[in-house]
Amino acid sequence: MARGLGYDTVGAVAVDADGVTAAAVSTGGVTLKLPGRVGDSPIVGAGLYADARTAFSATGVGEYIISVGLSLRAAIAYEARGDIVAAVEEPLSFLTRLFGPGTAGLIGVSARGEAWASFNTKAMPWAALDSAGKRALMQDLKEA
């Protein structure tokens, strides 16, 4: 998908002052997709997932994200580790081992307000804002 031409996926995760989490994702789709193809974006547990502790949103090759249940796998990792960084990194590493680099990215937030994102592609712009609306984290390009 061409970056900056309005065809990219947009994902969001949020937590409010009461610790309620939410996840959302929209997609630009896949160019020349087969008729009837459903990507990962609308599938809870694949393209997005939220529960009382966390929220996650994914982007990338939908078939791969669906096959591993990437967002649900992240929530399970958070439940096991209690660490948002591990919750994002572990499932993305698993997906990368199975399908290789250039396949996905994942953002997550905990009910405690901890946020993290990771990707195995060349770029995935992301940012996190604190409760005052100030940028707390941001990354765009992987280091060479």
DSSP file (Angstrom, degrees, kcal/mol; ACC not computed):
  #  RESIDUE AA STRUCTURE BP1 BP2  ACC     N-H-->O    O-->H-N    N-H-->O    O-->H-N    TCO  KAPPA ALPHA  PHI   PSI    X-CA   Y-CA   Z-CA
    1    1 A M              0   0    0      0, 0.0     2,-0.5     0, 0.0     7,-0.1   0.000 360.0 360.0 360.0 139.5    0.0    0.0    0.0
    2    2 A A    > > -     0   0    0      1,-0.1     3,-1.4     3,-0.1     5,-0.7  -0.587 360.0-127.6 -77.7 121.1    1.3    3.4   -0.9
    3    3 A R  T 3 5S+     0   0    0     -2,-0.5    -1,-0.1     1,-0.2     0, 0.0  -0.453  89.4  14.8 -68.7 134.6    2.1    5.4    2.2
    4    4 A G  T 3 5S+     0   0    0     -2,-0.2    -1,-0.2     1,-0.0    -2,-0.0   0.472  97.8  99.1  84.5   1.6    0.5    8.8    2.3
    5    5 A L  T < 5S-     0   0    0     -3,-1.4    -2,-0.1     0, 0.0    -3,-0.1   0.297 101.2-101.2-103.8   9.6   -2.0    8.2   -0.4
    6    6 A G  T   5S+     0   0    0     -4,-0.1    -3,-0.1     3,-0.0     0, 0.0   0.643  97.9 102.3  86.8  14.2   -4.9    7.4    1.9
    7    7 A Y      < +     0   0    0     -5,-0.7    21,-0.4     2,-0.1    -4,-0.1   0.391  51.4 108.5-110.7   2.1   -4.8    3.6    1.6
    8    8 A D  S    S-     0   0    0     -6,-0.2     2,-0.2    19,-0.1    -6,-0.0  -0.333  73.6-101.9 -80.3 160.3   -3.1    2.7    4.9
    9    9 A T        -     0   0    0     18,-0.2     2,-0.5    19,-0.1    18,-0.2  -0.550  29.8-155.3 -73.7 143.9   -4.6    1.0    7.9
   10   10 A V  E     +A   26   0A   0     16,-1.7    16,-2.6    -2,-0.2     2,-0.3  -0.990  15.9 178.9-123.2 121.5   -5.4    3.2   10.8
   11   11 A G  E     -A   25   0A   0     -2,-0.5     2,-0.3    14,-0.2    14,-0.2  -0.889   4.2-175.0-120.3 153.0   -5.5    1.5   14.3
   12   12 A A  E     -A   24   0A   0     12,-2.6    12,-2.6    -2,-0.3     2,-0.3  -0.997   9.4-174.9-147.2 142.6   -6.1    3.0   17.7
   13   13 A V  E     +A   23   0A   0     -2,-0.3     2,-0.3    10,-0.2    10,-0.2  -0.978  16.4 176.2-130.8 148.1   -6.1    1.8   21.2
   14   14 A A  E     -A   22   0A   0      8,-2.3     8,-2.0    -2,-0.3     2,-0.4  -0.986  21.2-160.6-150.3 156.6   -7.2    3.9   24.2
   15   15 A V  E     -A   21   0A   0     -2,-0.3     6,-0.2     6,-0.2     2,-0.1  -0.994  19.1-146.1-136.9 135.8   -7.7    3.8   27.9
   16   16 A D    >   -     0   0    0      4,-2.0     3,-2.2    -2,-0.4   115,-0.0  -0.326  38.4 -87.6 -94.4-178.4   -9.9    6.3   29.8
   17   17 A A  T 3  S+     0   0    0      1,-0.3    -1,-0.1     2,-0.1   114,-0.0   0.711 127.9  54.1 -62.7 -21.6   -9.5    7.7   33.3
   18   18 A D  T 3  S-     0   0    0      2,-0.1    -1,-0.3     0, 0.0     3,-0.1   0.397 120.8-106.2 -92.5   2.3  -11.5    4.8   34.7
   19   19 A G    <   +     0   0    0     -3,-2.2     2,-0.5     1,-0.3    -2,-0.1   0.657  68.4 150.0  82.7  16.1   -9.2    2.2   33.1
   20   20 A V        -     0   0    0     91,-0.0    -4,-2.0    33,-0.0    -1,-0.3  -0.724  32.4-151.9 -83.8 127.3  -11.7    1.2   30.4
   21   21 A T  E     -A   15   0A   0     -2,-0.5     2,-0.3    30,-0.4    -6,-0.2  -0.633  15.7-178.9-101.4 157.7   -9.9    0.1   27.3
   22   22 A A  E     -A   14   0A   0     -8,-2.0    -8,-2.3    -2,-0.2     2,-0.3  -0.988   8.5-161.1-151.2 150.8  -11.0    0.2   23.6
   23   23 A A  E     +A   13   0A   0     -2,-0.3     2,-0.3   -10,-0.2   -10,-0.2  -0.982  11.1 173.7-133.9 146.8   -9.5   -0.8   20.3
   24   24 A A  E     +A   12   0A   0    -12,-2.6   -12,-2.6    -2,-0.3     2,-0.3  -0.984   2.9 178.4-147.1 154.7  -10.4    0.2   16.7
   25   25 A V  E     -A   11   0A   0     -2,-0.3     2,-0.3   -14,-0.2   -14,-0.2  -0.953   6.8-174.4-157.9 140.0   -9.0   -0.4   13.3
   26   26 A S  E     -A   10   0A   0    -16,-2.6   -16,-1.7    -2,-0.3     2,-0.4  -0.904  17.3-149.7-125.9 160.9   -9.9    0.5    9.7
   27   27 A T        -     0   0    0     -2,-0.3   -18,-0.2   -18,-0.2   -19,-0.1  -0.967  25.8-147.1-135.9 148.8   -8.1   -0.7    6.6
   28   28 A G        -     0   0    0    -21,-0.4   -20,-0.1    -2,-0.4    -1,-0.1   0.530  54.6-137.7 -82.3  -8.4   -7.3    0.5    3.2
   29   29 A G        -     0   0    0      2,-0.0     2,-0.5   -28,-0.0    -1,-0.3  -0.282  26.6 -60.0  82.4-171.2   -7.7   -3.1    2.1
   30   30 A V    >   -     0   0    0     -3,-0.1     3,-1.4    -2,-0.1     2,-0.1  -0.962  49.7-116.7-117.8 127.4   -5.5   -5.1   -0.3
   31   31 A T  T 3  S+     0   0    0     -2,-0.5    -2,-0.0     1,-0.3    -3,-0.0  -0.385  99.1   8.1 -61.4 137.3   -5.1   -4.0   -3.9
   32   32 A L  T 3  S+     0   0    0      1,-0.2    -1,-0.3    -2,-0.1     0, 0.0   0.784  91.3 174.3  61.1  31.6   -6.4   -6.6   -6.4
   33   33 A K    <   -     0   0    0     -3,-1.4    -1,-0.2     1,-0.1     3,-0.1  -0.254  38.5 -97.4 -65.4 156.2   -8.0   -8.7   -3.5
   34   34 A L    >   -     0   0    0      1,-0.1     3,-2.1     2,-0.1    -1,-0.1  -0.490  49.8 -92.7 -70.0 142.9  -10.1  -11.7   -4.4
   35   35 A P  T 3  S+     0   0    0      0, 0.0    -1,-0.1     0, 0.0     3,-0.1  -0.340 113.0  19.3 -56.9 133.3  -13.9  -10.9   -4.4
   36   36 A G  T 3  S+     0   0    0      1,-0.3     2,-0.1    -3,-0.1    -2,-0.1   0.382  85.3 150.4  87.8  -4.9  -15.3  -11.7   -0.9
   37   37 A R    <   -     0   0    0     -3,-2.1     2,-0.5     1,-0.0    -1,-0.3  -0.414  30.5-159.1 -63.9 132.2  -12.0  -11.6    0.9
   38   38 A V        -     0   0    0     -2,-0.1    -1,-0.0    -3,-0.1     2,-0.0  -0.970  10.0-151.1-112.4 123.6  -12.4  -10.5    4.5
   39   39 A G        -     0   0    0     -2,-0.5     4,-0.1     1,-0.1     8,-0.1  -0.058  30.2 -95.1 -81.8-172.2   -9.2   -9.1    6.1
   40   40 A D  S >  S+     0   0    0     20,-0.2     3,-1.7     1,-0.2     7,-1.5   0.733 101.5  86.3 -77.8 -24.4   -8.2   -9.2    9.7
   41   41 A S  T 3  S+     0   0    0      1,-0.3    -1,-0.2     6,-0.2    17,-0.1   0.853  93.9  38.6 -51.9 -47.2   -9.4   -5.7   10.6
   42   42 A P  T 3  S+     0   0    0      0, 0.0     2,-0.8     0, 0.0    -1,-0.3   0.496  94.2  99.2 -84.8   1.0  -13.1   -6.7   11.5
   43   43 A I  S X>>S-     0   0    0     -3,-1.7     3,-2.1    -4,-0.1     4,-1.3  -0.768  72.7-135.1 -95.7 111.2  -12.2   -9.9   13.2
   44   44 A V  B 345S+b   48   0B   0     -2,-0.8     5,-0.2     1,-0.3    -3,-0.0  -0.425  93.9  25.9 -63.1 129.8  -12.1   -9.7   17.0
   45   45 A G  T 345S+     0   0    0      3,-3.5    27,-2.6    -2,-0.2    28,-0.5   0.071 125.6  51.3 100.2 -21.6   -8.9  -11.4   18.2
   46   46 A A  T <45S+     0   0    0     -3,-2.1    25,-1.0     2,-0.4    -2,-0.2   0.757 123.3  14.5-105.8 -76.8   -7.1  -10.9   14.9
   47   47 A G  T  <5S+     0   0    0     -7,-1.5    11,-2.7    -4,-1.3     2,-0.3   0.732 136.3   3.8 -76.0 -23.2   -7.2   -7.2   13.8
   48   48 A L  E   < +bC  44  57B   0     -5,-1.0    -3,-3.5    -8,-0.3    -2,-0.4  -0.991  58.7 173.3-158.4 156.3   -8.3   -5.9   17.2
   49   49 A Y  E     + C   0  56B   0      7,-2.1     7,-3.1    -2,-0.3     2,-0.3  -0.923   1.9 177.7-163.7 139.9   -9.1   -7.0   20.7
   50   50 A A  E     + C   0  55B   0     -2,-0.3     5,-0.2     5,-0.3     2,-0.2  -0.992   8.8 157.8-145.3 142.2  -10.0   -5.3   24.0
   51   51 A D        -     0   0    0      3,-2.8   -30,-0.4    -2,-0.3    -2,-0.0  -0.715  61.5 -69.9-141.9-165.1  -10.9   -6.6   27.4
   52   52 A A  S    S+     0   0    0     -2,-0.2     3,-0.1     1,-0.2    58,-0.0   0.681 129.9  34.2 -68.9 -16.7  -10.8   -5.2   31.0
   53   53 A R  S    S+     0   0    0      1,-0.2    58,-2.6    57,-0.1    59,-0.3   0.730 122.2   5.9-108.9 -29.5   -7.0   -5.2   31.1
   54   54 A T  E     - D   0 110B   0     56,-0.3    -3,-2.8    57,-0.1     2,-0.3  -0.913  47.1-149.3-150.2 168.9   -5.8   -4.4   27.6
   55   55 A A  E     -CD  50 109B   0     54,-1.9    54,-2.1    -2,-0.3     2,-0.3  -0.976  18.1-175.8-145.4 141.0   -6.6   -3.3   24.0
   56   56 A F  E     -CD  49 108B   0     -7,-3.1    -7,-2.1    -2,-0.3     2,-0.3  -0.975   9.8-169.8-138.0 149.1   -4.7   -4.2   20.8
   57   57 A S  E     -CD  48 107B   0     50,-2.0    50,-2.6    -2,-0.3     2,-0.3  -0.996  12.8-162.2-139.7 136.1   -4.9   -3.3   17.2
   58   58 A A  E     - D   0 106B   0    -11,-2.7     2,-0.3    -2,-0.3    48,-0.2  -0.789   8.6-174.5-119.8 158.6   -2.9   -4.9   14.3
   59   59 A T  E     + D   0 105B   0     46,-2.1    46,-2.3    -2,-0.3     2,-0.3  -0.979  40.4  62.9-145.1 154.1   -2.0   -4.2   10.7
   60   60 A G  E    S+ D   0 104B   0     -2,-0.3     2,-0.9    44,-0.2    44,-0.2  -0.971  91.2   7.0 136.8-149.8   -0.3   -6.1    8.0
   61   61 A V    >>  -     0   0    0     42,-2.8     4,-2.2    -2,-0.3     3,-0.8  -0.613  63.2-155.1 -75.2 106.0   -0.9   -9.3    6.0
   62   62 A G  H 3> S+     0   0    0     -2,-0.9     4,-2.9     1,-0.3     5,-0.3   0.837  87.5  57.2 -55.2 -41.5   -4.4  -10.1    7.2
   63   63 A E  H 3> S+     0   0    0      1,-0.2     4,-1.9     2,-0.2    -1,-0.3   0.884 111.1  43.9 -60.0 -38.5   -4.2  -13.9    6.4
   64   64 A Y  H <> S+     0   0    0     -3,-0.8     4,-1.3     2,-0.2    -2,-0.2   0.911 113.2  50.4 -71.8 -43.1   -1.2  -14.2    8.7
   65   65 A I  H  X>S+     0   0    0     -4,-2.2     5,-1.9     1,-0.2     4,-0.8   0.904 113.4  46.4 -62.5 -41.8   -2.7  -12.0   11.5
   66   66 A I  H ><5S+     0   0    0     -4,-2.9     3,-0.8     1,-0.2    -1,-0.2   0.924 106.5  58.6 -64.0 -45.0   -5.9  -14.1   11.4
   67   67 A S  H 3<5S+     0   0    0     -4,-1.9    -1,-0.2    -5,-0.3    -2,-0.2   0.775 116.9  31.9 -62.7 -27.0   -4.0  -17.4   11.4
   68   68 A V  H 3<5S-     0   0    0     -4,-1.3    -1,-0.3    -3,-0.2    -2,-0.2   0.471 101.9-126.0-105.7  -3.0   -2.3  -16.6   14.7
   69   69 A G  T <X5 -     0   0    0     -3,-0.8     4,-3.1    -4,-0.8     5,-0.3   0.972  35.6-171.4  56.3  55.2   -5.0  -14.5   16.3
   70   70 A L  H  ><S+     0   0    0     -5,-1.9     4,-1.8     1,-0.2   -24,-0.2   0.847  73.3  43.6 -54.9 -48.0   -2.4  -11.8   16.8
   71   71 A S  H  > S+     0   0    0    -25,-1.0     4,-1.8   -26,-0.4    -1,-0.2   0.899 117.1  45.7 -69.3 -39.5   -4.4   -9.4   19.0
   72   72 A L  H  > S+     0   0    0    -27,-2.6     4,-2.3     2,-0.2    -2,-0.2   0.902 109.9  55.3 -67.4 -40.0   -5.9  -12.1   21.2
   73   73 A R  H  X S+     0   0    0     -4,-3.1     4,-2.1   -28,-0.5    -2,-0.2   0.871 106.6  52.2 -58.8 -36.7   -2.4  -13.7   21.5
   74   74 A A  H  X S+     0   0    0     -4,-1.8     4,-2.3    -5,-0.3    -1,-0.2   0.908 107.8  50.2 -66.1 -42.3   -1.2  -10.3   22.7
   75   75 A A  H  X S+     0   0    0     -4,-1.8     4,-2.2     1,-0.2    -2,-0.2   0.889 110.6  50.0 -63.2 -38.5   -3.9  -10.1   25.4
   76   76 A I  H  X S+     0   0    0     -4,-2.3     4,-2.0     2,-0.2    -1,-0.2   0.897 109.2  51.8 -65.9 -40.4   -3.0  -13.6   26.6
   77   77 A A  H  X S+     0   0    0     -4,-2.1     4,-2.5    10,-0.2     5,-0.4   0.887 109.3  50.4 -63.2 -38.9    0.7  -12.6   26.7
   78   78 A Y  H  X S+     0   0    0     -4,-2.3     4,-3.3     1,-0.2    -2,-0.2   0.925 108.6  51.8 -65.1 -42.7   -0.3   -9.6   28.9
   79   79 A E  H  < S+     0   0    0     -4,-2.2    -1,-0.2     1,-0.2    -2,-0.2   0.891 115.0  42.9 -58.9 -39.7   -2.3  -11.8   31.2
   80   80 A A  H  < S+     0   0    0     -4,-2.0    -2,-0.2    -5,-0.1    -1,-0.2   0.864 130.5  22.1 -75.0 -37.2    0.7  -14.1   31.6
   81   81 A R  H  < S-     0   0    0     -4,-2.5    -3,-0.2    -5,-0.1    -2,-0.2   0.725  82.3-140.3-107.5 -26.9    3.4  -11.4   32.0
   82   82 A G     <  +     0   0    0     -4,-3.3     2,-0.4    -5,-0.4    -4,-0.1   0.770  67.6 115.3  68.5  24.8    1.7   -8.2   33.1
   83   83 A D     >  -     0   0    0     -6,-0.3     4,-2.2    -5,-0.1    -1,-0.2  -0.981  56.6-157.2-133.4 118.1    4.0   -6.3   30.8
   84   84 A I  H  > S+     0   0    0     -2,-0.4     4,-1.5     2,-0.2     5,-0.2   0.844  95.3  55.1 -66.1 -33.8    2.7   -4.3   27.8
   85   85 A V  H  > S+     0   0    0      2,-0.2     4,-3.0     1,-0.2     3,-0.4   0.960 112.4  42.0 -63.6 -50.0    6.1   -4.4   26.0
   86   86 A A  H  > S+     0   0    0      1,-0.2     4,-2.5     2,-0.2    -2,-0.2   0.871 109.7  59.7 -62.8 -36.4    6.2   -8.2   26.2
   87   87 A A  H  < S+     0   0    0     -4,-2.2    -1,-0.2     1,-0.2   -10,-0.2   0.824 115.4  34.2 -63.6 -31.5    2.5   -8.5   25.3
   88   88 A V  H  X S+     0   0    0     -4,-1.5     4,-1.4    -3,-0.4    -2,-0.2   0.888 121.1  46.3 -86.1 -46.4    3.2   -6.7   22.0
   89   89 A E  H  X S+     0   0    0     -4,-3.0     4,-2.6    -5,-0.2     5,-0.2   0.893 106.6  55.9 -68.8 -42.5    6.7   -8.1   21.2
   90   90 A E  H  X S+     0   0    0     -4,-2.5     4,-2.1    -5,-0.2    -1,-0.2   0.935 110.8  41.2 -61.8 -50.3    6.1  -11.8   22.0
   91   91 A P  H  > S+     0   0    0      0, 0.0     4,-2.5     0, 0.0    -1,-0.2   0.877 115.3  51.6 -67.3 -34.1    3.2  -12.4   19.6
   92   92 A L  H  X S+     0   0    0     -4,-1.4     4,-2.4     2,-0.2    -2,-0.2   0.894 109.5  50.3 -67.7 -37.8    4.8  -10.3   16.9
   93   93 A S  H  X S+     0   0    0     -4,-2.6     4,-2.5     2,-0.2    -1,-0.2   0.904 109.8  51.4 -62.3 -41.3    8.0  -12.3   17.2
   94   94 A F  H  X S+     0   0    0     -4,-2.1     4,-1.8     2,-0.2    -2,-0.2   0.941 111.2  46.6 -60.6 -48.2    6.0  -15.5   16.9
   95   95 A L  H  X S+     0   0    0     -4,-2.5     4,-2.8     1,-0.2     5,-0.4   0.900 111.8  51.8 -61.4 -41.1    4.3  -14.2   13.8
   96   96 A T  H  X S+     0   0    0     -4,-2.4     4,-2.4     1,-0.2    -1,-0.2   0.895 107.3  52.1 -64.1 -40.8    7.7  -13.1   12.3
   97   97 A R  H  < S+     0   0    0     -4,-2.5    -1,-0.2     1,-0.2    -2,-0.2   0.884 116.1  41.5 -62.1 -37.6    9.2  -16.6   13.0
   98   98 A L  H  < S+     0   0    0     -4,-1.8    -2,-0.2    -5,-0.2    -1,-0.2   0.918 134.6  13.5 -74.7 -44.8    6.3  -18.2   11.1
   99   99 A F  H  < S-     0   0    0     -4,-2.8    -3,-0.2     1,-0.2    -2,-0.2   0.480 101.3-121.5-119.6  -6.3    5.9  -15.9    8.2
  100  100 A G     <  -     0   0    0     -4,-2.4     3,-0.3    -5,-0.4    -1,-0.2  -0.200  43.7 -40.8  93.0 175.7    9.0  -13.7    8.1
  101  101 A P  S    S+     0   0    0      0, 0.0    20,-0.2     0, 0.0    19,-0.0  -0.227 111.5  47.0 -73.7 167.3    9.6   -9.9    8.2
  102  102 A G  S    S+     0   0    0     18,-3.0    19,-0.2     2,-0.2     3,-0.1   0.739  86.8 101.1  76.8  23.6    7.5   -7.4    6.4
  103  103 A T  S    S-     0   0    0     -3,-0.3   -42,-2.8     1,-0.3     2,-0.3   0.698  75.8  -4.2-116.7 -24.1    4.2   -8.9    7.6
  104  104 A A  E     -D   60   0B   0    -44,-0.2    16,-2.6   -40,-0.1     2,-0.3  -0.997  37.1-155.0-165.7 165.0    2.7   -7.1   10.6
  105  105 A G  E     -DE  59 119B   0    -46,-2.3   -46,-2.1    -2,-0.3     2,-0.3  -0.967  15.6-163.0-143.8 157.0    2.6   -4.4   13.3
  106  106 A L  E     -DE  58 118B   0     12,-2.9    12,-2.2    -2,-0.3     2,-0.3  -0.997   5.2-166.9-147.1 134.3    0.8   -4.3   16.6
  107  107 A I  E     +DE  57 117B   0    -50,-2.6   -50,-2.0    -2,-0.3     2,-0.3  -0.923  15.4 177.1-118.1 149.8   -0.1   -1.5   19.1
  108  108 A G  E     -DE  56 116B   0      8,-2.7     8,-2.2    -2,-0.3     2,-0.3  -0.992  15.7-169.0-150.2 156.9   -1.3   -2.1   22.6
  109  109 A V  E     -DE  55 115B   0    -54,-2.1   -54,-1.9    -2,-0.3     6,-0.2  -0.993  15.8-140.8-143.4 145.1   -2.4   -0.3   25.8
  110  110 A S  E >   -D   54   0B   0      4,-2.4     3,-2.1    -2,-0.3   -56,-0.3  -0.623  31.6-109.1 -99.9 164.8   -3.0   -1.5   29.3
  111  111 A A  T 3  S+     0   0    0    -58,-2.6   -57,-0.1     1,-0.3    -1,-0.1   0.683 120.4  62.7 -64.4 -16.9   -5.7   -0.4   31.7
  112  112 A R  T 3  S-     0   0    0    -59,-0.3    -1,-0.3     2,-0.1   -58,-0.1   0.457 122.8-106.2 -85.5  -2.2   -2.9    1.2   33.7
  113  113 A G  S <  S+     0   0    0     -3,-2.1     2,-0.3     1,-0.3    -2,-0.1   0.545  71.0 144.2  90.9   7.7   -2.1    3.5   30.7
  114  114 A E        -     0   0    0      2,-0.0    -4,-2.4     0, 0.0     2,-0.3  -0.657  28.5-169.5 -79.8 134.8    1.1    1.8   29.5
  115  115 A A  E     +E  109   0B   0     -2,-0.3     2,-0.3    -6,-0.2    -6,-0.2  -0.928  13.4 163.4-127.5 150.4    1.4    1.8   25.7
  116  116 A W  E     -E  108   0B   0     -8,-2.2    -8,-2.7    -2,-0.3     2,-0.3  -0.979  10.9-170.4-159.0 155.7    3.7    0.1   23.3
  117  117 A A  E     +E  107   0B   0     -2,-0.3     2,-0.3   -10,-0.2   -10,-0.2  -0.986   5.5 177.1-145.7 152.5    3.9   -0.8   19.6
  118  118 A S  E     -E  106   0B   0    -12,-2.2   -12,-2.9    -2,-0.3     2,-0.3  -0.985   2.1-177.3-152.6 156.5    6.2   -2.9   17.4
  119  119 A F  E     -E  105   0B   0     -2,-0.3   -14,-0.3   -14,-0.3     5,-0.1  -0.992  27.1-149.8-154.4 153.4    6.4   -3.9   13.8
  120  120 A N  S    S+     0   0    0    -16,-2.6   -18,-3.0    -2,-0.3     2,-0.2   0.110  74.8  90.8-111.8  19.9    8.5   -6.1   11.5
  121  121 A T  S    S-     0   0    0    -17,-0.3    21,-0.2   -19,-0.2     3,-0.1  -0.507  93.8 -99.1-103.3 174.8    8.0   -3.8    8.5
  122  122 A K  S    S+     0   0    0      1,-0.2    20,-1.6    -2,-0.2     2,-0.3   0.872 101.9   4.5 -64.3 -35.6   10.2   -0.9    7.3
  123  123 A A  E     +F  141   0C   0     18,-0.2    18,-0.2     2,-0.0    -1,-0.2  -0.998  48.7 166.2-150.7 149.3    7.8    1.6    8.8
  124  124 A M  E     -     0   0C   0     16,-2.1    15,-0.1    -2,-0.3    17,-0.0  -0.553  31.3-143.4-159.2  90.7    4.7    1.9   10.9
  125  125 A P  E     +     0   0C   0      0, 0.0     2,-0.3     0, 0.0    15,-0.2  -0.315  34.3 157.0 -59.1 135.4    4.2    5.4   12.2
  126  126 A W  E     -F  139   0C   0     13,-1.7    13,-1.7    -9,-0.1     2,-0.3  -0.988  18.6-176.4-155.5 157.3    2.7    5.4   15.7
  127  127 A A  E     -F  138   0C   0     -2,-0.3     2,-0.4    11,-0.2    11,-0.2  -0.982  13.9-146.3-151.2 157.2    2.5    7.7   18.7
  128  128 A A  E     -F  137   0C   0      9,-2.5     8,-3.6    -2,-0.3     9,-1.3  -0.993  12.8-155.5-127.5 136.4    1.1    7.6   22.3
  129  129 A L  E     -F  135   0C   0     -2,-0.4     6,-0.2     6,-0.3     2,-0.1  -0.875  11.3-135.3-110.3 143.7   -0.3   10.5   24.1
  130  130 A D    >   -     0   0    0      4,-2.8     3,-2.3    -2,-0.4   -17,-0.0  -0.249  43.1 -84.2 -84.6-177.8   -0.5   10.9   27.9
  131  131 A S  T 3  S+     0   0    0      1,-0.3    -1,-0.1     2,-0.1  -114,-0.1   0.702 130.4  55.2 -64.6 -19.0   -3.6   12.1   29.7
  132  132 A A  T 3  S-     0   0    0      2,-0.1    -1,-0.3     0, 0.0     3,-0.1   0.427 120.2-108.2 -90.9   0.8   -2.6   15.8   29.1
  133  133 A G  S <  S+     0   0    0     -3,-2.3     2,-0.3     1,-0.3    -2,-0.1   0.610  74.4 137.9  83.4  11.9   -2.5   15.1   25.3
  134  134 A K        -     0   0    0      1,-0.1    -4,-2.8     2,-0.0    -1,-0.3  -0.716  64.0-103.1 -92.6 142.8    1.3   15.3   25.2
  135  135 A R  E     +F  129   0C   0     -2,-0.3    -6,-0.3    -6,-0.2     3,-0.1  -0.465  41.8 172.3 -66.0 124.4    3.2   12.9   23.0
  136  136 A A  E     +     0   0C   0     -8,-3.6     2,-0.3     1,-0.4    -7,-0.2   0.769  65.1  11.3-102.8 -35.7    4.8   10.3   25.3
  137  137 A L  E     +F  128   0C   0     -9,-1.3    -9,-2.5     2,-0.0    -1,-0.4  -0.976  63.8 166.2-141.1 151.5    6.1    7.7   22.8
  138  138 A M  E     +F  127   0C   0     -2,-0.3     2,-0.3   -11,-0.2   -11,-0.2  -0.916   4.1 166.8-165.8 143.3    6.6    7.7   19.0
  139  139 A Q  E     +F  126   0C   0    -13,-1.7   -13,-1.7    -2,-0.3     3,-0.1  -0.976   7.9 165.1-154.3 147.6    8.4    5.7   16.4
  140  140 A D  E     +     0   0C   0      1,-0.4   -16,-2.1    -2,-0.3     2,-0.4   0.627  64.7  37.5-125.4 -58.0    8.2    5.6   12.6
  141  141 A L  E    S-F  123   0C   0    -18,-0.2    -1,-0.4   -17,-0.0   -18,-0.2  -0.793  75.0-119.4-108.1 143.1   11.2    3.8   11.1
  142  142 A K        -     0   0    0    -20,-1.6     2,-0.2    -2,-0.4   -22,-0.0  -0.487  41.4-103.5 -68.8 146.9   13.1    0.7   12.3
  143  143 A E              0   0    0     -2,-0.1    -1,-0.1     1,-0.1     0, 0.0  -0.528 360.0 360.0 -72.2 141.5   16.7    1.4   12.9
  144  144 A A              0   0    0     -2,-0.2    -1,-0.1    -3,-0.0    -2,-0.0   0.481 360.0 360.0 -71.0 360.0   19.0    0.1   10.1
